[in-house]
């Protein structure tokens, strides 16, 4: 009897383990049980790339996670100012078999900048900050060292939030756990142990929008100098908590959260980040830990505040200011505005070591989405966005285009193989496998190139094309990459 009892106990544990594995693999979550399951399944099985060929069937989430070596992802969908469903897929930690749930926290990376702008404008609303004044009026523990490159013009907080300050340092790499971390002042001055350059003028402020995580880091220093509080404490008490984002934190490292809730970051080949994740002292620019469910609360609150129907943190006037492009048509204060088929969305994307994220929120109608993955490869995100937009009718967000393919002889494909240098240090390696051509950028995954003509090929994962150019003797000498413009790549091998 005792033996059979032990077997029964083991079987019970095994069933429990199998259930856990099923939940992780198929993404089951209580959040999705009360919604239209048919729509959820339509999204899960309706992924499409930027370009598709005639008769091509959509992919499933699991197929694309496997294809891209993505361990885990999390999704939230917003309709009519409500979170209609949120769901996790795969593993928060593959080695420990910890499944992604709707509570799993990911590094939001540059999405942190959107919430940072809410905190900064809260100071404006409370009359503690003039966002058009010289930033040095508010910096006390550190001063920005103006030089001749700024042309005598002063940088304002509005410049920092809209990336119009003419400042250096696009982004940050973070620091391995266990290494010595720099102070914020060391980051600002590029002094060891900081691993980034000093944040200085690149050109005069107010000329154009040039993305600068460095500028956002200066805004972090201003917040701490004004409030005399740790940045993460101010952001939690004045921004995250009032919006109901109580699972989120700007702590770096996030010691206030259980480690099993923190997703492990992974490289494009599926290898884990050393130490599981990097630490970012640049909290305002890259330090938020959150999940799509919490980010949905931020999106919905922004939408309601924009219409004057809520003011948990910012009122309507301040929210409209935040969502107004400052210099060009896209860069607002902590967000980017994009017009898609007559519908305006506020949005931001993020990329930390081992993490990618993206969100959209419509200015009207209360629609939106959030996608987060624990991978350096974020190619699955636009494919999921296409699926969500198609199923829920989000105007303008469906970005998949139909293209036709042609047949190209293997002998012709072989002439296109080689290495094409776009810029020093970055090349595209073109290879052939049977009757298929593939392109792989330096440090990036390999993607198939589909023939549109005898010389021009397209990618299905992104809206990009590659055309091969021959000289008078019929030798391939270069390629033209069509992606956000035309980029010439000389054949070097």
Wavefront OBJ file of the C-alpha trace (Angstrom):
o trace
v 0.000 0.000 0.000
v 2.762 2.395 0.949
v 4.456 1.899 -2.456
v 1.258 2.602 -4.337
v 0.634 5.630 -2.136
v 4.088 6.972 -3.031
v 3.382 6.335 -6.714
v 0.080 8.176 -6.409
v 1.825 11.162 -4.806
v 4.429 11.203 -7.572
v 1.710 10.976 -10.227
v -0.075 13.919 -8.634
v 3.127 15.970 -8.723
v 3.728 14.917 -12.320
v 0.234 15.998 -13.363
v 0.774 19.303 -11.592
v 4.077 19.784 -13.401
v 2.533 18.898 -16.756
v -0.260 21.394 -16.136
v 2.327 24.076 -15.390
v 4.152 23.255 -18.618
v 0.906 23.405 -20.610
v 0.057 26.757 -19.122
v 3.484 28.080 -20.082
v 3.468 26.651 -23.588
v -0.073 27.437 -24.625
v -0.306 30.719 -22.750
v -3.387 29.896 -20.690
v -4.239 32.644 -18.210
v -7.272 33.618 -16.187
v -7.271 37.022 -17.880
v -8.330 35.415 -21.139
v -11.116 33.194 -19.838
v -13.917 35.783 -19.792
v -13.216 37.374 -23.197
v -14.123 36.372 -26.730
v -11.930 33.291 -27.042
v -12.486 33.166 -30.802
v -10.854 36.576 -31.192
v -7.966 35.565 -28.965
v -7.388 32.443 -31.051
v -7.701 34.493 -34.254
v -4.887 36.727 -33.011
v -2.788 33.758 -31.883
v -3.068 32.129 -35.312
v -3.123 35.237 -37.495
v 0.434 36.618 -37.472
v 1.518 38.287 -40.719
v 4.710 40.034 -41.755
v 5.090 43.442 -43.348
v 5.026 41.754 -46.753
v 3.261 38.552 -47.767
v 2.931 36.589 -50.993
v -0.225 35.337 -52.667
v -1.731 32.335 -50.839
v 0.620 32.614 -47.861
v -1.018 31.356 -44.674
v -0.697 33.326 -41.417
v 1.611 32.027 -38.718
v 0.793 31.127 -35.126
v 2.443 32.747 -32.140
v 4.112 29.469 -31.192
v 5.466 28.986 -34.719
v 7.028 32.444 -34.732
v 8.371 32.169 -31.186
v 10.167 29.008 -32.259
v 11.360 30.598 -35.498
v 12.795 33.667 -33.732
v 14.140 31.717 -30.703
v 11.906 33.794 -28.406
v 11.488 32.271 -24.964
v 8.587 34.334 -23.688
v 6.202 37.113 -24.599
v 3.266 38.959 -23.103
v 0.382 40.754 -24.793
v -2.411 43.137 -23.793
v -5.244 44.382 -26.014
v -7.294 47.519 -25.263
v -10.712 48.264 -26.793
v -13.067 51.098 -25.948
v -10.913 52.276 -23.009
v -10.836 48.825 -21.413
v -8.290 46.026 -21.174
v -10.150 43.239 -22.993
v -7.489 40.580 -22.554
v -3.925 39.989 -21.484
v -1.981 36.801 -21.873
v 1.491 35.340 -21.408
v 3.261 32.779 -23.596
v 6.355 30.647 -23.143
v 8.983 31.013 -20.463
v 10.017 33.867 -18.217
v 13.038 31.688 -17.478
v 13.632 28.731 -19.756
v 16.196 26.905 -17.589
v 14.008 27.065 -14.471
v 10.807 26.515 -16.483
v 9.100 29.552 -14.968
v 6.164 30.375 -17.257
v 5.254 33.843 -18.452
v 2.029 34.988 -16.826
v 0.241 38.315 -16.953
v 2.126 39.196 -13.748
v 5.600 38.543 -15.211
v 7.682 41.719 -15.319
v 9.790 42.648 -18.333
v 12.275 45.447 -18.812
v 10.322 48.155 -20.592
v 13.532 49.716 -21.944
v 12.715 52.996 -23.722
v 9.032 52.718 -22.863
v 10.365 54.039 -19.551
v 10.650 57.441 -21.240
v 6.875 57.696 -21.663
v 6.186 57.239 -17.954
v 9.116 59.527 -17.123
v 7.453 62.320 -19.079
v 4.290 61.866 -17.013
v 6.360 62.362 -13.864
v 8.143 65.425 -15.244
v 4.900 67.052 -16.365
v 3.413 66.333 -12.960
v 6.088 68.718 -11.637
v 5.022 71.258 -14.264
v 1.392 70.852 -13.264
v 2.336 71.355 -9.608
v 4.197 74.551 -10.589
v 7.576 73.187 -9.558
v 9.070 73.313 -13.048
v 9.021 75.496 -16.156
v 9.646 73.109 -19.030
v 10.762 75.963 -21.309
v 13.438 77.348 -18.959
v 17.174 76.579 -18.942
v 17.699 73.123 -17.417
v 20.546 74.512 -15.310
v 17.956 76.524 -13.379
v 16.846 73.227 -11.823
v 20.057 71.203 -11.770
v 21.826 71.591 -8.426
v 23.969 68.481 -7.916
v 25.285 68.679 -11.489
v 25.280 71.352 -14.181
v 25.139 70.881 -17.923
v 28.451 72.100 -19.421
v 27.390 74.309 -22.333
v 30.008 74.810 -25.043
v 30.298 76.368 -28.487
v 28.257 73.569 -30.101
v 25.087 74.810 -28.402
v 25.534 78.180 -30.190
v 24.637 80.121 -27.072
v 21.148 78.565 -26.921
v 19.845 77.068 -23.690
v 18.401 73.578 -23.402
v 14.953 73.206 -21.849
v 13.097 70.274 -20.340
v 10.798 70.385 -23.377
v 13.919 69.844 -25.505
v 14.957 66.864 -23.391
v 11.567 65.129 -23.530
v 11.119 65.708 -27.278
v 14.710 64.787 -28.204
v 15.313 68.271 -29.613
v 18.152 69.223 -27.243
v 20.883 68.382 -29.757
v 22.439 65.981 -27.253
v 24.652 62.908 -27.565
v 24.246 59.299 -26.349
v 21.444 57.524 -28.163
v 21.017 54.691 -25.639
v 22.605 52.610 -22.901
v 23.922 49.047 -22.594
v 23.285 48.615 -18.876
v 25.573 46.743 -16.485
v 25.993 43.089 -15.612
v 24.703 42.127 -12.201
v 27.490 42.056 -9.655
v 29.611 44.725 -11.337
v 30.289 48.168 -9.875
v 27.567 50.612 -10.892
v 28.255 54.246 -11.732
v 26.496 57.121 -10.015
v 24.134 59.167 -12.150
v 26.695 61.995 -12.255
v 29.318 59.556 -13.555
v 26.895 58.510 -16.296
v 26.256 62.142 -17.209
v 29.994 62.830 -17.467
v 30.964 59.480 -18.972
v 33.351 58.737 -16.119
v 34.279 55.185 -15.107
v 32.720 52.866 -14.208
v 30.166 54.311 -16.654
v 30.272 52.459 -19.988
v 28.720 55.281 -22.046
v 30.053 58.550 -23.423
v 29.600 61.926 -21.719
v 26.227 63.549 -22.418
v 27.119 66.720 -24.249
v 25.927 69.017 -27.033
v 26.026 67.648 -30.567
v 24.422 70.728 -32.142
v 22.327 73.675 -31.010
v 19.013 72.837 -29.302
v 15.755 73.339 -31.178
v 17.067 72.599 -34.675
v 15.663 69.103 -35.140
v 14.664 65.931 -33.327
v 17.628 63.621 -32.660
v 16.898 60.720 -30.303
v 18.916 60.999 -27.099
v 18.575 58.713 -24.114
v 21.256 60.959 -22.662
v 18.845 63.880 -22.606
v 16.248 61.800 -20.784
v 18.893 60.888 -18.210
v 19.443 64.599 -17.550
v 15.693 64.862 -16.899
v 16.093 62.133 -14.264
v 18.705 64.247 -12.489
v 16.375 67.249 -12.605
v 13.540 65.237 -11.042
v 15.742 64.117 -8.157
v 17.166 67.623 -7.647
v 13.693 69.172 -7.504
v 12.000 66.512 -5.367
v 14.995 65.567 -3.166
v 13.757 61.972 -3.455
v 15.152 58.844 -5.064
v 13.845 58.784 -8.626
v 12.148 55.384 -8.287
v 10.325 56.468 -5.105
v 8.985 59.655 -6.689
v 7.854 57.799 -9.814
v 6.082 55.108 -7.835
v 4.282 57.464 -5.454
v 3.333 60.164 -7.989
v 2.916 58.238 -11.245
v 2.766 54.437 -11.066
v 0.654 54.010 -7.942
v -1.999 56.634 -8.828
v -2.506 54.961 -12.218
v -2.818 51.528 -10.612
v 0.544 50.299 -11.933
v 1.388 48.791 -8.559
v 3.224 45.785 -10.036
v 5.735 48.070 -11.761
v 8.949 49.582 -10.428
v 11.831 51.828 -11.461
v 14.115 50.278 -8.854
v 17.502 49.271 -10.277
v 18.079 46.524 -9.408
v 14.424 45.706 -8.604
v 14.998 44.433 -5.076
v 11.374 45.163 -4.162
v 10.148 42.382 -6.484
v 10.311 38.602 -6.209
v 12.997 37.280 -8.547
v 10.643 34.703 -10.055
v 8.487 37.572 -11.354
v 11.411 39.048 -13.313
v 11.847 37.713 -16.825
v 15.301 36.583 -17.906
v 16.606 38.320 -21.031
v 17.822 36.309 -24.023
v 20.006 36.843 -27.070
v 18.732 36.288 -30.659
v 20.081 32.713 -30.612
v 18.212 31.923 -27.397
v 21.211 32.166 -25.048
v 20.461 33.795 -21.700
v 21.900 37.185 -20.766
v 24.761 36.724 -18.293
v 23.286 37.284 -14.838
v 19.736 37.052 -16.324
v 19.376 40.796 -17.007
v 21.321 44.041 -16.981
v 20.962 46.866 -14.474
v 20.233 50.392 -15.689
v 21.127 53.353 -13.449
v 19.615 55.395 -16.317
v 16.179 54.740 -14.852
v 14.222 57.413 -16.715
v 15.579 56.284 -20.063
v 15.549 52.507 -19.624
v 14.893 51.392 -16.031
v 11.188 50.522 -15.763
v 10.183 46.935 -14.940
v 6.539 46.370 -15.877
v 4.104 44.191 -17.824
v 1.494 44.795 -20.557
v -1.349 44.778 -18.028
v 0.162 47.683 -16.085
v 1.124 49.539 -19.255
v -2.482 49.231 -20.405
v -3.489 51.221 -17.341
v -1.118 53.991 -18.415
v -2.483 53.972 -21.984
v -6.124 54.045 -20.860
v -5.479 56.797 -18.324
v -3.733 58.836 -21.014
v -6.678 58.384 -23.370
v -9.230 59.347 -20.723
v -7.192 62.317 -19.496
v -6.825 63.517 -23.100
v -10.609 63.645 -23.300
v -10.985 65.270 -19.874
v -12.585 62.173 -18.339
v -9.861 61.363 -15.790
v -6.961 63.055 -14.012
v -5.283 60.461 -11.814
v -1.919 62.130 -12.485
v -2.179 64.691 -15.275
v -5.175 66.820 -16.163
v -6.503 67.321 -19.685
v -4.475 70.448 -20.397
v -1.182 68.865 -19.367
v -1.984 65.601 -21.168
v -2.709 67.453 -24.410
v 0.606 69.271 -24.022
v 2.380 65.930 -23.560
v 0.760 64.547 -26.711
v 1.525 67.559 -28.911
v 4.548 67.270 -31.236
v 7.107 69.819 -30.115
v 9.175 70.548 -33.205
v 8.396 68.061 -35.948
v 5.212 66.083 -36.614
v 6.116 63.040 -34.521
v 8.229 63.699 -31.433
v 6.027 64.882 -28.554
v 6.973 64.891 -24.856
v 7.946 61.300 -24.063
v 5.913 59.789 -26.880
v 5.862 59.691 -30.649
v 2.734 60.526 -32.656
v 1.983 58.682 -35.867
v -0.928 59.127 -38.265
v -2.053 55.835 -39.759
v -4.861 56.017 -42.284
v -6.380 59.041 -40.548
v -6.064 57.651 -37.011
v -3.469 59.186 -34.697
v -1.656 56.919 -32.252
v 0.753 57.788 -29.461
v 3.415 55.142 -29.156
v 6.896 54.124 -28.090
v 9.168 51.134 -28.605
v 11.919 49.814 -26.378
v 15.152 47.833 -26.642
v 17.284 46.812 -23.657
v 19.816 43.997 -23.561
v 17.652 40.873 -23.865
v 14.301 42.697 -24.063
v 12.082 44.330 -26.691
v 8.732 46.093 -26.266
v 6.189 48.180 -28.135
v 2.896 49.950 -27.449
v 0.246 51.872 -29.390
v -2.645 53.932 -28.033
v -5.205 55.734 -30.206
v -6.008 59.367 -29.405
v -9.666 58.640 -30.110
v -11.801 55.558 -29.472
v -9.755 54.111 -26.629
v -7.943 51.362 -28.544
v -4.415 50.079 -28.081
v -2.013 47.220 -27.563
v 1.160 46.313 -25.696
v 3.677 43.603 -26.587
v 6.782 42.653 -24.587
v 9.339 39.899 -25.256
v 12.387 38.713 -23.311
v 14.586 38.606 -26.405
v 16.933 40.807 -28.412
v 14.816 39.829 -31.419
v 11.625 41.854 -31.628
v 10.613 40.859 -35.172
v 7.570 39.015 -33.853
v 6.014 42.204 -32.481
v 4.859 43.821 -35.770
v 3.512 40.433 -36.835
v 1.377 40.262 -33.688
v 0.347 43.888 -34.175
v -0.906 43.014 -37.657
v -2.944 40.151 -36.207
v -4.466 42.309 -33.454
v -5.240 45.151 -35.854
v -6.946 42.825 -38.326
v -9.027 40.972 -35.722
v -10.107 44.093 -33.822
v -10.292 46.494 -36.745
v -7.724 48.962 -35.389
v -7.614 51.443 -38.236
v -4.193 51.973 -39.795
v -2.318 49.490 -37.603
v -2.606 46.626 -40.074
v 0.590 47.029 -42.105
v 0.881 43.809 -44.123
v 1.171 44.302 -47.893
v 0.580 41.722 -50.621
v 3.437 41.211 -53.088
v 3.928 38.773 -55.918
v 6.918 36.462 -56.259
v 8.686 35.190 -59.347
v 10.965 32.269 -60.122
v 14.733 32.848 -60.279
v 17.160 30.181 -61.474
v 19.617 28.778 -58.928
v 22.510 29.875 -61.143
v 21.303 33.465 -60.961
v 20.736 33.286 -57.208
v 24.320 32.100 -56.796
v 25.649 35.299 -58.403
v 24.020 37.344 -55.638
v 25.767 35.541 -52.775
v 28.498 37.410 -50.952
v 29.020 40.191 -48.443
v 27.628 43.699 -48.926
v 28.914 46.535 -46.723
v 26.336 49.171 -45.809
v 28.580 51.120 -43.447
v 31.928 50.315 -41.841
v 31.304 47.575 -39.314
v 27.894 46.552 -40.678
v 27.422 44.239 -43.640
v 24.723 42.002 -45.075
v 25.821 38.461 -45.843
v 23.793 36.927 -48.681
v 23.751 33.137 -48.901
v 21.897 30.519 -50.943
v 20.319 27.333 -49.650
v 18.928 25.351 -52.538
v 16.483 27.557 -54.402
v 16.275 30.109 -51.605
v 18.267 33.258 -50.903
v 18.942 34.553 -47.387
v 20.270 37.807 -45.963
v 21.866 38.298 -42.560
v 22.983 41.627 -41.143
v 25.933 41.825 -38.758
v 24.789 40.524 -35.381
v 21.257 39.847 -36.627
v 19.204 36.728 -37.429
v 19.081 35.270 -40.943
v 15.992 36.109 -43.041
v 14.831 34.720 -46.364
v 14.845 37.030 -49.383
v 11.861 36.441 -51.675
v 12.182 37.273 -55.412
v 9.887 40.035 -56.666
v 11.811 40.346 -59.939
v 14.977 38.759 -61.289
v 17.075 41.331 -59.391
v 14.878 42.650 -56.573
v 14.000 40.664 -53.423
v 11.836 41.434 -50.387
v 11.637 40.374 -46.739
v 8.365 39.260 -45.216
v 9.269 40.112 -41.627
v 9.829 43.823 -42.268
v 8.989 46.261 -45.045
v 12.361 46.068 -46.773
v 13.694 45.148 -50.193
v 17.136 44.415 -51.605
v 18.073 44.976 -55.245
v 21.266 43.618 -56.792
v 23.126 45.845 -59.283
v 25.457 44.592 -62.010
v 28.173 46.369 -64.001
v 28.563 46.401 -67.793
v 30.211 42.980 -67.651
v 27.293 41.426 -65.794
v 29.121 41.172 -62.470
v 27.210 42.008 -59.277
v 29.003 44.998 -57.731
v 26.558 46.320 -55.136
v 23.079 46.102 -53.662
v 20.493 48.740 -52.813
v 18.615 48.276 -49.538
v 15.187 49.894 -49.601
v 14.199 50.456 -45.980
v 13.317 53.945 -44.740
v 15.004 55.291 -47.858
v 17.653 53.928 -50.228
v 20.966 52.653 -48.871
v 23.810 51.515 -51.112
v 25.870 48.511 -50.055
v 29.088 47.742 -51.939
v 29.880 44.068 -52.556
v 33.140 43.428 -50.710
v 33.359 39.625 -50.917
l 1 2 3 4 5 6 7 8 9 10 11 12 13 14 15 16 17 18 19 20 21 22 23 24 25 26 27 28 29 30 31 32 33 34 35 36 37 38 39 40 41 42 43 44 45 46 47 48 49 50 51 52 53 54 55 56 57 58 59 60 61 62 63 64 65 66 67 68 69 70 71 72 73 74 75 76 77 78 79 80 81 82 83 84 85 86 87 88 89 90 91 92 93 94 95 96 97 98 99 100 101 102 103 104 105 106 107 108 109 110 111 112 113 114 115 116 117 118 119 120 121 122 123 124 125 126 127 128 129 130 131 132 133 134 135 136 137 138 139 140 141 142 143 144 145 146 147 148 149 150 151 152 153 154 155 156 157 158 159 160 161 162 163 164 165 166 167 168 169 170 171 172 173 174 175 176 177 178 179 180 181 182 183 184 185 186 187 188 189 190 191 192 193 194 195 196 197 198 199 200 201 202 203 204 205 206 207 208 209 210 211 212 213 214 215 216 217 218 219 220 221 222 223 224 225 226 227 228 229 230 231 232 233 234 235 236 237 238 239 240 241 242 243 244 245 246 247 248 249 250 251 252 253 254 255 256 257 258 259 260 261 262 263 264 265 266 267 268 269 270 271 272 273 274 275 276 277 278 279 280 281 282 283 284 285 286 287 288 289 290 291 292 293 294 295 296 297 298 299 300 301 302 303 304 305 306 307 308 309 310 311 312 313 314 315 316 317 318 319 320 321 322 323 324 325 326 327 328 329 330 331 332 333 334 335 336 337 338 339 340 341 342 343 344 345 346 347 348 349 350 351 352 353 354 355 356 357 358 359 360 361 362 363 364 365 366 367 368 369 370 371 372 373 374 375 376 377 378 379 380 381 382 383 384 385 386 387 388 389 390 391 392 393 394 395 396 397 398 399 400 401 402 403 404 405 406 407 408 409 410 411 412 413 414 415 416 417 418 419 420 421 422 423 424 425 426 427 428 429 430 431 432 433 434 435 436 437 438 439 440 441 442 443 444 445 446 447 448 449 450 451 452 453 454 455 456 457 458 459 460 461 462 463 464 465 466 467 468 469 470 471 472 473 474 475 476 477 478 479 480 481 482 483 484 485 486 487 488 489 490 491 492 493
